[in-house]
Amino acid sequence: MLELAIIIIVGATLLYKAYKLKLKHDAELKELREQNARLRAQLEALRREHETVLSRQGIAGVSAELTDTQKAAQIAEAIRRKEPLL
């Protein structure tokens, strides 16, 4: 009978510790989700600001249009920077 009581006490203790760990995990998860939402909102605000700046540059006539030669040079540079696949 004493063995059964010890098993029950140990089992209850382990269940309590598991419950505390689950609560801690849930709190951390909630915090990470809130942080994720804040970062997404910040990203969207920065994206809108970037689009606004780009549209203002287009209106002011300061467009960043490249000639074919410049585009080819950029492509060649990008290819050179890539490492071999093998």
SULLIN-V764127 format. One record per residue. PHI is phi in degrees with one decimal (* if undefined). NEAR is the number of other C-alpha atoms within 10 Angstrom. D_FIRST is the distance of its C-alpha to the first C-alpha in Angstrom with 1 decimal. Layout:
phi near d_first
PHI NEAR D_FIRST
PHI NEAR D_FIRST
This chain:
phi near d_first
* 5 0.0
-65.0 7 3.8
-63.3 8 5.4
-63.4 9 5.2
-64.5 10 6.5
-65.4 11 8.8
-62.0 11 10.0
-65.0 12 10.8
-63.8 12 12.6
-62.9 12 14.5
-61.9 12 15.4
-64.3 12 16.7
-63.6 12 18.6
-64.8 12 20.1
-63.6 12 21.1
-63.6 12 22.7
-63.7 12 24.6
-63.8 12 25.8
-63.0 12 27.0
-62.5 12 28.9
-64.2 12 30.5
-66.3 12 31.6
-62.1 12 33.1
-63.2 12 35.0
-62.7 12 36.2
-62.2 12 37.3
-65.9 12 39.3
-63.9 12 40.9
-62.8 12 41.8
-62.8 12 43.4
-62.5 12 45.3
-65.5 12 46.6
-65.8 12 47.7
-64.9 12 49.6
-63.5 12 51.2
-61.5 12 52.2
-63.8 12 53.8
-63.1 12 55.7
-66.2 12 56.9
-63.6 12 58.0
-64.8 12 60.0
-64.0 12 61.6
-62.2 12 62.5
-65.1 12 64.1
-64.0 12 66.1
-66.1 12 67.3
-63.7 12 68.2
-63.7 12 70.2
-62.8 12 71.9
-62.7 12 72.7
-63.2 12 74.3
-63.7 12 76.3
-62.8 12 77.6
-63.9 15 78.5
-69.1 13 80.3
-66.6 13 82.2
-64.1 13 83.4
-65.3 12 84.6
-69.5 10 86.5
-75.4 9 88.1
84.9 9 89.4
-99.2 10 87.4
-80.7 12 85.9
-102.0 9 84.3
-76.9 8 86.1
-106.8 10 86.6
-76.7 9 89.4
-61.0 9 88.8
-65.3 9 89.4
-66.2 11 86.8
-63.1 12 84.2
-63.3 12 84.9
-65.4 12 84.6
-65.8 13 81.2
-64.7 12 80.0
-62.2 11 81.3
-65.3 11 79.5
-64.1 10 76.2
-66.9 11 76.6
-63.8 10 77.4
-72.3 9 74.2
-68.8 8 72.0
-86.6 7 70.6
-61.6 7 71.1
-75.9 4 68.5
-92.6 3 68.3
